[in-house]
């Protein structure tokens, strides 16, 4: 979540240093600045669409193995609470945790290329939250990367970077 805060996607008050380090490692400081500038200049509708899609991607990853673990629930709750989204949208996202919606159209909602890569990093971190990555989580990650037009090679680099920084 620190990565999303430092990039301007979410507004967190907690210490975000570790997330910032992972984000900088995954996409680099220049690209983090690019994303932050994008959100500073985005209108409310654009910002809401991107933020909602970011949380939606995480919810779908948590559901991919059909077992949302306590660590995943905690992270999802924090994401929703710190998303900066209005209460109705937050309620809608919380409902998605219980009623899977899938990722249809995510590529039309999550459009910024740096945010796409950060979301792959975050969903991979979510997959690692319970200490193991199931085949369904790995398959979901590959499908999401393809939907977001991130190459297989780059998606693997992101997963490796996240795993290496979390060890």
MARBAKE-492527 format. One record per residue: z, x, y of N, C-alpha, C, O in turn; residue in one letter. Coordinates in steps of 0.2 Angstrom, whole numbers, plus 2048, in hexadecimal, padded with zeros to 3 digits. Example, Ala and Ser with C-alpha at 12.3 -4.5 7.8 and 13.67 -1.06 7.14 Angstrom:
// MARBAKE-492527
+------+------+------+-------+-------+-------+------+------+------+------+------+------+------+
| n_c3 | n_c1 | n_c2 | ca_c3 | ca_c1 | ca_c2 | c_c3 | c_c1 | c_c2 | o_c3 | o_c1 | o_c2 | type |
+------+------+------+-------+-------+-------+------+------+------+------+------+------+------+
|  827 |  842 |  7E4 |   827 |   83E |   7EA |  827 |  842 |  7F0 |  82A |  847 |  7EF |    A |
|  823 |  840 |  7F5 |   824 |   844 |   7FB |  827 |  840 |  800 |  828 |  843 |  806 |    S |
+------+------+------+-------+-------+-------+------+------+------+------+------+------+------+
// end
This chain:
// MARBAKE-492527
+------+------+------+-------+-------+-------+------+------+------+------+------+------+------+
| n_c3 | n_c1 | n_c2 | ca_c3 | ca_c1 | ca_c2 | c_c3 | c_c1 | c_c2 | o_c3 | o_c1 | o_c2 | type |
+------+------+------+-------+-------+-------+------+------+------+------+------+------+------+
|  800 |  804 |  7FA |   800 |   800 |   800 |  800 |  804 |  806 |  7FD |  802 |  80B |    X |
|  803 |  80A |  806 |   803 |   80F |   80B |  7FC |  810 |  80E |  7FA |  811 |  814 |    X |
|  7F7 |  811 |  809 |   7F0 |   812 |   80A |  7ED |  80D |  80F |  7EA |  80E |  813 |    X |
|  7EF |  806 |  80D |   7EC |   801 |   810 |  7EF |  800 |  817 |  7EC |  7FE |  81C |    X |
|  7F5 |  802 |  818 |   7F9 |   802 |   81F |  7F6 |  808 |  823 |  7F4 |  806 |  829 |    X |
|  7F5 |  80E |  821 |   7F2 |   813 |   825 |  7EB |  812 |  826 |  7E9 |  815 |  82B |    X |
|  7E8 |  80E |  822 |   7E1 |   80D |   824 |  7DF |  807 |  828 |  7DA |  805 |  82A |    X |
|  7E5 |  804 |  82A |   7E4 |   7FE |   82F |  7E3 |  7F7 |  82B |  7E3 |  7F2 |  82F |    X |
|  7E3 |  7F7 |  825 |   7E2 |   7F1 |   821 |  7E8 |  7ED |  821 |  7E8 |  7E7 |  823 |    X |
|  7EE |  7EF |  820 |   7F4 |   7EC |   820 |  7F9 |  7EF |  825 |  7F8 |  7F4 |  827 |    X |
|  7FE |  7EB |  827 |   803 |   7ED |   82C |  809 |  7EE |  828 |  80D |  7E9 |  828 |    X |
|  80B |  7F4 |  826 |   812 |   7F5 |   823 |  817 |  7F8 |  827 |  815 |  7FC |  82C |    X |
|  81D |  7F7 |  826 |   822 |   7FA |   82A |  826 |  7FF |  825 |  829 |  803 |  828 |    X |
|  825 |  7FF |  81F |   828 |   804 |   81A |  825 |  80B |  81B |  81F |  80B |  81E |    X |
|  828 |  810 |  818 |   825 |   816 |   818 |  81E |  816 |  814 |  81E |  814 |  80E |    X |
|  819 |  819 |  817 |   813 |   818 |   813 |  810 |  81F |  812 |  80A |  820 |  811 |    X |
|  814 |  824 |  812 |   811 |   82B |   812 |  80E |  82D |  80B |  809 |  830 |  80B |    X |
|  811 |  82A |  805 |   80E |   82C |   7FF |  807 |  828 |  7FE |  802 |  82B |  7FC |    X |
|  806 |  822 |  801 |   800 |   81F |   800 |  7FB |  822 |  805 |  7F5 |  822 |  803 |    X |
|  7FD |  824 |  80A |   7F8 |   828 |   80F |  7F5 |  82E |  80C |  7F0 |  82F |  80C |    X |
|  7FA |  831 |  808 |   7F8 |   838 |   805 |  7F2 |  836 |  7FF |  7ED |  839 |  7FF |    X |
|  7F4 |  831 |  7FB |   7EF |   82F |   7F6 |  7E8 |  82D |  7F9 |  7E3 |  82F |  7F7 |    X |
|  7E9 |  829 |  7FF |   7E3 |   826 |   802 |  7DF |  82C |  805 |  7D9 |  82C |  804 |    X |
|  7E2 |  831 |  808 |   7DF |   836 |   80B |  7DB |  83B |  805 |  7D6 |  83D |  806 |    X |
|  7DF |  83B |  800 |   7DC |   83F |   7FA |  7D6 |  83B |  7F7 |  7D1 |  83F |  7F5 |    X |
|  7D6 |  835 |  7F7 |   7D1 |   831 |   7F4 |  7CB |  831 |  7F8 |  7C5 |  832 |  7F6 |    X |
|  7CC |  82F |  7FF |   7C6 |   82E |   803 |  7C5 |  833 |  809 |  7C0 |  833 |  80C |    X |
|  7CB |  837 |  80A |   7CB |   83B |   810 |  7CD |  838 |  816 |  7CC |  832 |  817 |    X |
|  7CF |  83D |  81B |   7D2 |   83A |   821 |  7CD |  837 |  826 |  7CE |  832 |  829 |    X |
|  7C7 |  83A |  826 |   7C2 |   838 |   82A |  7C0 |  831 |  828 |  7BF |  82C |  82C |    X |
|  7BF |  82F |  822 |   7BD |   829 |   81F |  7C3 |  824 |  821 |  7C2 |  81E |  822 |    X |
|  7C9 |  826 |  820 |   7CF |   822 |   822 |  7CF |  820 |  829 |  7D0 |  81A |  82B |    X |
|  7CD |  825 |  82D |   7CC |   823 |   835 |  7C7 |  81E |  836 |  7C7 |  819 |  83A |    X |
|  7C1 |  81F |  832 |   7BC |   81A |   832 |  7BE |  813 |  831 |  7BC |  80E |  834 |    X |
|  7C2 |  812 |  82B |   7C4 |   80C |   829 |  7C9 |  809 |  82F |  7C9 |  803 |  830 |    X |
|  7CE |  80D |  831 |   7D2 |   80B |   836 |  7CF |  808 |  83C |  7D1 |  803 |  83F |    X |
|  7CA |  80C |  83E |   7C6 |   80A |   844 |  7C2 |  803 |  843 |  7C1 |  7FF |  847 |    X |
|  7C0 |  802 |  83D |   7BC |   7FC |   83B |  7C1 |  7F6 |  83C |  7BF |  7F1 |  83F |    X |
|  7C7 |  7F7 |  839 |   7CC |   7F2 |   83A |  7CE |  7F0 |  841 |  7D0 |  7EB |  843 |    X |
|  7CF |  7F6 |  845 |   7D0 |   7F5 |   84C |  7CB |  7F1 |  850 |  7CD |  7ED |  854 |    X |
|  7C5 |  7F2 |  84E |   7BF |   7EE |   851 |  7BD |  7E7 |  84E |  7B9 |  7E4 |  851 |    X |
|  7C0 |  7E6 |  848 |   7BE |   7E0 |   844 |  7C1 |  7DA |  847 |  7C7 |  7DA |  84A |    X |
|  7BD |  7D4 |  847 |   7C0 |   7CE |   84A |  7C5 |  7CB |  844 |  7C5 |  7CE |  83F |    X |
|  7C9 |  7C6 |  846 |   7CE |   7C3 |   842 |  7CB |  7C1 |  83B |  7CE |  7C2 |  836 |    X |
|  7C5 |  7BE |  83C |   7C2 |   7BB |   835 |  7C0 |  7C1 |  831 |  7C1 |  7C0 |  82B |    X |
|  7BD |  7C6 |  833 |   7BB |   7CC |   82F |  7C1 |  7CF |  82C |  7C1 |  7D1 |  826 |    X |
|  7C6 |  7D0 |  830 |   7CC |   7D3 |   82E |  7CF |  7CF |  828 |  7D1 |  7D2 |  823 |    X |
|  7D0 |  7C9 |  829 |   7D3 |   7C4 |   824 |  7CF |  7C5 |  81E |  7D2 |  7C5 |  818 |    X |
|  7C9 |  7C4 |  81E |   7C4 |   7C4 |   818 |  7C5 |  7CB |  814 |  7C6 |  7CA |  80E |    X |
|  7C5 |  7D0 |  818 |   7C6 |   7D7 |   814 |  7CD |  7D7 |  811 |  7CE |  7DA |  80B |    X |
|  7D2 |  7D5 |  815 |   7D9 |   7D6 |   812 |  7DA |  7D1 |  80C |  7DD |  7D3 |  807 |    X |
|  7D8 |  7CB |  80D |   7D8 |   7C6 |   807 |  7D5 |  7C9 |  801 |  7D7 |  7C9 |  7FC |    X |
|  7CF |  7CC |  802 |   7CB |   7CE |   7FC |  7CF |  7D4 |  7F9 |  7CF |  7D5 |  7F3 |    X |
|  7D2 |  7D8 |  7FD |   7D6 |   7DE |   7FB |  7DB |  7DC |  7F6 |  7DC |  7DF |  7F1 |    X |
|  7DF |  7D7 |  7F8 |   7E5 |   7D4 |   7F4 |  7E2 |  7D1 |  7EE |  7E5 |  7D2 |  7E9 |    X |
|  7DC |  7CD |  7EF |   7D9 |   7CA |   7E9 |  7D7 |  7CF |  7E4 |  7D8 |  7CD |  7DE |    X |
|  7D5 |  7D4 |  7E6 |   7D3 |   7D9 |   7E1 |  7D9 |  7DC |  7DD |  7D8 |  7DD |  7D7 |    X |
|  7DE |  7DD |  7E0 |   7E4 |   7DF |   7DD |  7E7 |  7DA |  7D8 |  7E9 |  7DC |  7D3 |    X |
|  7E7 |  7D4 |  7DA |   7E9 |   7CE |   7D6 |  7E5 |  7CE |  7D0 |  7E8 |  7CD |  7CA |    X |
|  7DF |  7CF |  7D0 |   7DA |   7CE |   7CB |  7DB |  7D4 |  7C6 |  7DB |  7D3 |  7C0 |    X |
|  7DD |  7DA |  7C9 |   7DE |   7E0 |   7C4 |  7E5 |  7DE |  7C0 |  7E5 |  7E0 |  7BA |    X |
|  7EA |  7DC |  7C4 |   7F0 |   7DB |   7C0 |  7EF |  7D5 |  7BB |  7F3 |  7D6 |  7B6 |    X |
|  7EB |  7D1 |  7BC |   7E9 |   7CC |   7B7 |  7E5 |  7CE |  7B1 |  7E4 |  7CA |  7AC |    X |
|  7E1 |  7D3 |  7B2 |   7DC |   7D5 |   7AD |  7DE |  7D6 |  7A6 |  7DB |  7D5 |  7A1 |    X |
|  7E5 |  7D8 |  7A5 |   7E7 |   7D9 |   79E |  7EB |  7D3 |  79C |  7EE |  7D3 |  797 |    X |
|  7EB |  7CE |  7A0 |   7EE |   7C7 |   79F |  7F6 |  7C8 |  79E |  7F9 |  7C3 |  79C |    X |
|  7F9 |  7CD |  7A1 |   800 |   7CE |   7A1 |  802 |  7D2 |  7A7 |  801 |  7D8 |  7A8 |    X |
|  804 |  7CE |  7AC |   806 |   7D1 |   7B3 |  80D |  7D3 |  7B2 |  812 |  7CF |  7B2 |    X |
|  80E |  7DA |  7B2 |   814 |   7DD |   7B1 |  819 |  7DD |  7B7 |  816 |  7DC |  7BD |    X |
|  81F |  7DE |  7B7 |   824 |   7DD |   7BC |  822 |  7E2 |  7C2 |  822 |  7E1 |  7C8 |    X |
|  81F |  7E8 |  7C0 |   81D |   7ED |   7C5 |  817 |  7EB |  7C9 |  817 |  7EC |  7CF |    X |
|  813 |  7E7 |  7C5 |   80D |   7E5 |   7C8 |  80F |  7DF |  7CD |  80C |  7DE |  7D3 |    X |
|  813 |  7DB |  7CB |   815 |   7D5 |   7CF |  818 |  7D7 |  7D5 |  817 |  7D5 |  7DB |    X |
|  81D |  7DC |  7D5 |   820 |   7DF |   7DB |  81B |  7E2 |  7E0 |  81B |  7E0 |  7E6 |    X |
|  816 |  7E6 |  7DD |   811 |   7E8 |   7E2 |  80C |  7E3 |  7E5 |  80B |  7E3 |  7EB |    X |
|  80B |  7DE |  7E1 |   807 |   7D8 |   7E3 |  80B |  7D4 |  7E9 |  808 |  7D2 |  7EE |    X |
|  811 |  7D3 |  7E7 |   815 |   7CF |   7EC |  815 |  7D3 |  7F3 |  815 |  7D1 |  7F8 |    X |
|  816 |  7DA |  7F2 |   816 |   7DE |   7F8 |  810 |  7DE |  7FC |  80F |  7DE |  802 |    X |
|  80A |  7DE |  7F8 |   803 |   7DE |   7FB |  803 |  7D7 |  7FF |  800 |  7D7 |  805 |    X |
|  804 |  7D2 |  7FC |   803 |   7CB |   7FF |  808 |  7CB |  806 |  806 |  7C9 |  80B |    X |
|  80E |  7CD |  805 |   813 |   7CC |   80A |  811 |  7D1 |  810 |  812 |  7CF |  816 |    X |
|  80E |  7D6 |  80F |   80C |   7DB |   814 |  805 |  7DB |  816 |  802 |  7DF |  81A |    X |
|  801 |  7D6 |  814 |   7FA |   7D5 |   815 |  7F8 |  7D4 |  81C |  7F3 |  7D5 |  81E |    X |
|  7FD |  7D1 |  820 |   7FB |   7CF |   827 |  7F8 |  7C8 |  827 |  7F5 |  7C6 |  82C |    X |
|  7F7 |  7C5 |  821 |   7F3 |   7BF |   821 |  7F8 |  7B9 |  822 |  7FE |  7B9 |  822 |    X |
|  7F5 |  7B3 |  824 |   7F9 |   7AE |   826 |  7FC |  7AB |  820 |  7FA |  7AC |  81A |    X |
|  801 |  7A6 |  821 |   805 |   7A4 |   81B |  801 |  7A0 |  816 |  802 |  7A1 |  810 |    X |
|  7FC |  79C |  819 |   7F8 |   798 |   814 |  7F4 |  79D |  80F |  7F3 |  79C |  809 |    X |
|  7F1 |  7A2 |  812 |   7ED |   7A7 |   80E |  7F2 |  7AB |  80A |  7F0 |  7AC |  804 |    X |
|  7F8 |  7AC |  80C |   7FD |   7B0 |   807 |  7FE |  7AB |  801 |  7FF |  7AD |  7FC |    X |
|  7FF |  7A5 |  803 |   801 |   7A0 |   7FE |  7FB |  79F |  7F9 |  7FC |  79F |  7F3 |    X |
|  7F5 |  79F |  7FB |   7EF |   79F |   7F7 |  7EF |  7A5 |  7F2 |  7ED |  7A4 |  7EC |    X |
|  7F0 |  7AB |  7F5 |   7F0 |   7B1 |   7F1 |  7F6 |  7B1 |  7EC |  7F5 |  7B3 |  7E6 |    X |
|  7FC |  7AE |  7EE |   801 |   7AE |   7E9 |  7FF |  7A9 |  7E3 |  800 |  7AB |  7DD |    X |
|  7FC |  7A4 |  7E5 |   7F9 |   79F |   7DF |  7F4 |  7A3 |  7DB |  7F4 |  7A1 |  7D5 |    X |
|  7F0 |  7A7 |  7DD |   7EB |   7AB |   7D9 |  7EF |  7AF |  7D4 |  7EC |  7B0 |  7CF |    X |
|  7F5 |  7B1 |  7D5 |   7F8 |   7B5 |   7D0 |  7F9 |  7B1 |  7CA |  7F9 |  7B3 |  7C4 |    X |
|  7FA |  7AA |  7CB |   7FC |   7A6 |   7C5 |  7F5 |  7A2 |  7C3 |  7F5 |  7A0 |  7BD |    X |
|  7F0 |  7A2 |  7C7 |   7EA |   79F |   7C5 |  7E4 |  7A3 |  7C7 |  7E2 |  7A3 |  7CC |    X |
|  7E2 |  7A7 |  7C2 |   7DD |   7AC |   7C3 |  7D6 |  7A9 |  7C6 |  7D4 |  7A4 |  7C4 |    X |
|  7D4 |  7AC |  7CB |   7CD |   7AA |   7CE |  7C7 |  7AE |  7CC |  7C2 |  7AC |  7CE |    X |
|  7C9 |  7B4 |  7CA |   7C3 |   7B9 |   7C9 |  7C1 |  7BC |  7CF |  7C4 |  7BC |  7D4 |    X |
|  7BB |  7C0 |  7CE |   7B9 |   7C4 |   7D4 |  7B2 |  7C2 |  7D6 |  7AF |  7C6 |  7DA |    X |
|  7B0 |  7BC |  7D5 |   7A9 |   7BA |   7D7 |  7A9 |  7BB |  7DF |  7AE |  7B8 |  7E2 |    X |
|  7A4 |  7BE |  7E1 |   7A3 |   7BF |   7E8 |  7A7 |  7C4 |  7EC |  7A7 |  7C5 |  7F2 |    X |
|  7AB |  7C8 |  7E8 |   7AF |   7CD |   7EC |  7AB |  7D2 |  7F0 |  7AE |  7D4 |  7F5 |    X |
|  7A5 |  7D3 |  7ED |   7A1 |   7D8 |   7F1 |  79F |  7D6 |  7F8 |  79D |  7DA |  7FC |    X |
|  79F |  7CF |  7F9 |   79D |   7CC |   7FF |  7A3 |  7CC |  804 |  7A2 |  7CB |  80A |    X |
|  7A9 |  7CC |  801 |   7AF |   7CC |   805 |  7B2 |  7D3 |  807 |  7B4 |  7D4 |  80C |    X |
|  7B2 |  7D7 |  802 |   7B4 |   7DE |   803 |  7AE |  7E3 |  804 |  7AB |  7E5 |  800 |    X |
|  7AD |  7E3 |  80B |   7A6 |   7E6 |   80C |  7A6 |  7EE |  80F |  7A2 |  7F1 |  80E |    X |
|  7AC |  7F0 |  811 |   7AC |   7F6 |   814 |  7AD |  7FC |  80F |  7B1 |  7FB |  80A |    X |
|  7A8 |  801 |  80F |   7A8 |   805 |   809 |  7AE |  809 |  808 |  7B0 |  80B |  802 |    X |
|  7B2 |  80B |  80D |   7B8 |   80F |   80C |  7BD |  80A |  809 |  7C1 |  80C |  805 |    X |
|  7BE |  804 |  80C |   7C2 |   7FF |   809 |  7C1 |  7FE |  802 |  7C6 |  7FD |  7FE |    X |
|  7BB |  7FE |  800 |   7B9 |   7FD |   7F9 |  7BC |  802 |  7F4 |  7BF |  801 |  7EF |    X |
|  7BB |  808 |  7F7 |   7BE |   80E |   7F3 |  7C5 |  80E |  7F3 |  7C8 |  80F |  7EE |    X |
|  7C8 |  80C |  7F8 |   7D0 |   80C |   7F8 |  7D2 |  806 |  7F4 |  7D7 |  807 |  7F1 |    X |
|  7CF |  801 |  7F3 |   7D1 |   7FC |   7EF |  7D0 |  7FE |  7E8 |  7D4 |  7FC |  7E4 |    X |
|  7CB |  801 |  7E6 |   7CA |   804 |   7DF |  7D0 |  809 |  7DE |  7D3 |  808 |  7D8 |    X |
|  7D2 |  80D |  7E3 |   7D8 |   811 |   7E2 |  7DF |  80D |  7E1 |  7E3 |  80E |  7DC |    X |
|  7DF |  807 |  7E5 |   7E5 |   803 |   7E4 |  7E5 |  7FF |  7DE |  7EB |  7FF |  7DB |    X |
|  7E0 |  7FD |  7DC |   7E0 |   7F9 |   7D5 |  7E1 |  7FD |  7CF |  7E4 |  7FB |  7CA |    X |
|  7DF |  804 |  7D0 |   7E0 |   808 |   7CB |  7E8 |  80A |  7CB |  7EB |  80B |  7C5 |    X |
|  7EA |  80B |  7D0 |   7F2 |   80C |   7D1 |  7F5 |  806 |  7CE |  7FB |  807 |  7CA |    X |
|  7F3 |  800 |  7CF |   7F6 |   7FA |   7CC |  7F6 |  7FA |  7C5 |  7FA |  7F8 |  7C1 |    X |
|  7F0 |  7FC |  7C2 |   7EF |   7FD |   7BB |  7F4 |  802 |  7B8 |  7F6 |  801 |  7B2 |    X |
|  7F5 |  807 |  7BB |   7FA |   80C |   7B9 |  801 |  80A |  7BA |  806 |  80E |  7B7 |    X |
|  803 |  805 |  7BD |   809 |   803 |   7BF |  80E |  802 |  7B9 |  814 |  804 |  7B9 |    X |
|  80B |  800 |  7B4 |   810 |   7FE |   7AE |  80F |  804 |  7A9 |  812 |  804 |  7A3 |    X |
|  80C |  80A |  7AB |   80D |   810 |   7A7 |  807 |  810 |  7A2 |  806 |  815 |  79E |    X |
|  803 |  80B |  7A1 |   7FD |   80C |   79D |  7F7 |  808 |  7A0 |  7F8 |  803 |  7A3 |    X |
|  7F1 |  80A |  79E |   7EB |   807 |   7A0 |  7E8 |  803 |  79A |  7E5 |  807 |  795 |    X |
|  7E8 |  7FD |  79A |   7E4 |   7F9 |   794 |  7DD |  7F9 |  795 |  7DA |  7FB |  79A |    X |
|  7D9 |  7F8 |  78F |   7D2 |   7F8 |   790 |  7D0 |  7F3 |  794 |  7CB |  7F4 |  798 |    X |
|  7D3 |  7ED |  795 |   7D1 |   7E8 |   799 |  7D2 |  7EA |  7A1 |  7CE |  7E8 |  7A5 |    X |
|  7D7 |  7EE |  7A2 |   7D8 |   7F1 |   7A9 |  7D2 |  7F6 |  7AB |  7CF |  7F6 |  7B0 |    X |
|  7D1 |  7FA |  7A6 |   7CB |   7FF |   7A7 |  7C5 |  7FB |  7A8 |  7C1 |  7FD |  7AC |    X |
|  7C3 |  7F6 |  7A4 |   7BD |   7F2 |   7A4 |  7BD |  7EF |  7AB |  7B7 |  7EF |  7AE |    X |
|  7C2 |  7EC |  7AD |   7C3 |   7E9 |   7B4 |  7C1 |  7EE |  7B9 |  7BD |  7EC |  7BE |    X |
|  7C4 |  7F4 |  7B9 |   7C3 |   7F9 |   7BE |  7BB |  7FA |  7BE |  7B8 |  7FB |  7C4 |    X |
|  7B8 |  7FB |  7B9 |   7B1 |   7FD |   7B9 |  7AD |  7F7 |  7BB |  7A8 |  7F9 |  7BF |    X |
|  7AF |  7F1 |  7BA |   7AB |   7EB |   7BC |  7AC |  7EB |  7C4 |  7A7 |  7EA |  7C7 |    X |
|  7B2 |  7EC |  7C6 |   7B3 |   7EB |   7CD |  7AF |  7F1 |  7D1 |  7AC |  7EF |  7D6 |    X |
|  7AF |  7F7 |  7CE |   7AB |   7FC |   7D1 |  7A4 |  7FB |  7D2 |  7A1 |  7FC |  7D7 |    X |
|  7A1 |  7F8 |  7CD |   79A |   7F6 |   7CD |  799 |  7F0 |  7D2 |  794 |  7F1 |  7D6 |    X |
|  79D |  7EB |  7D2 |   79D |   7E6 |   7D7 |  79D |  7E9 |  7DE |  799 |  7E6 |  7E3 |    X |
|  7A1 |  7EE |  7DF |   7A2 |   7F1 |   7E6 |  79D |  7F6 |  7E7 |  79D |  7FA |  7EC |    X |
|  798 |  7F7 |  7E3 |   793 |   7FC |   7E4 |  796 |  803 |  7E4 |  793 |  807 |  7E8 |    X |
|  79B |  805 |  7E0 |   79D |   80B |   7E0 |  79B |  80E |  7D9 |  79C |  80B |  7D4 |    X |
|  798 |  814 |  7DA |   795 |   817 |   7D4 |  79A |  819 |  7CE |  7A0 |  819 |  7D0 |    X |
|  798 |  819 |  7C8 |   79D |   81A |   7C3 |  7A0 |  821 |  7C4 |  7A6 |  822 |  7C3 |    X |
|  79D |  826 |  7C6 |   79F |   82D |   7C7 |  7A5 |  82C |  7CD |  7AA |  82F |  7CC |    X |
|  7A3 |  829 |  7D2 |   7A8 |   828 |   7D8 |  7AE |  824 |  7D6 |  7B4 |  826 |  7D7 |    X |
|  7AD |  81F |  7D2 |   7B3 |   81B |   7CF |  7B7 |  81F |  7CB |  7BE |  81F |  7CB |    X |
|  7B4 |  824 |  7C7 |   7B9 |   828 |   7C3 |  7BC |  82D |  7C7 |  7C2 |  82F |  7C5 |    X |
|  7B9 |  830 |  7CC |   7BC |   834 |   7D0 |  7C3 |  831 |  7D4 |  7C8 |  834 |  7D4 |    X |
|  7C2 |  82B |  7D6 |   7C7 |   827 |   7D9 |  7CD |  826 |  7D4 |  7D3 |  827 |  7D6 |    X |
|  7CB |  824 |  7CE |   7D0 |   823 |   7C9 |  7D4 |  829 |  7C7 |  7DA |  829 |  7C7 |    X |
|  7D0 |  82F |  7C7 |   7D3 |   835 |   7C5 |  7D8 |  838 |  7CB |  7DD |  83A |  7CA |    X |
|  7D6 |  836 |  7D1 |   7DA |   838 |   7D7 |  7E0 |  835 |  7D7 |  7E5 |  837 |  7D9 |    X |
|  7E0 |  82E |  7D6 |   7E6 |   82A |   7D6 |  7EB |  82C |  7D1 |  7F1 |  82D |  7D2 |    X |
|  7E8 |  82D |  7CB |   7EC |   82F |   7C5 |  7F0 |  836 |  7C6 |  7F5 |  837 |  7C5 |    X |
|  7EC |  83A |  7C9 |   7EE |   841 |   7CB |  7F3 |  841 |  7D0 |  7F8 |  845 |  7D0 |    X |
|  7F3 |  83D |  7D5 |   7F8 |   83D |   7DA |  7FE |  839 |  7D8 |  803 |  83A |  7DB |    X |
|  7FE |  835 |  7D3 |   803 |   831 |   7D1 |  807 |  834 |  7CC |  80D |  832 |  7CA |    X |
|  805 |  83A |  7C9 |   808 |   83D |   7C4 |  80E |  841 |  7C7 |  812 |  845 |  7C3 |    X |
+------+------+------+-------+-------+-------+------+------+------+------+------+------+------+
// end
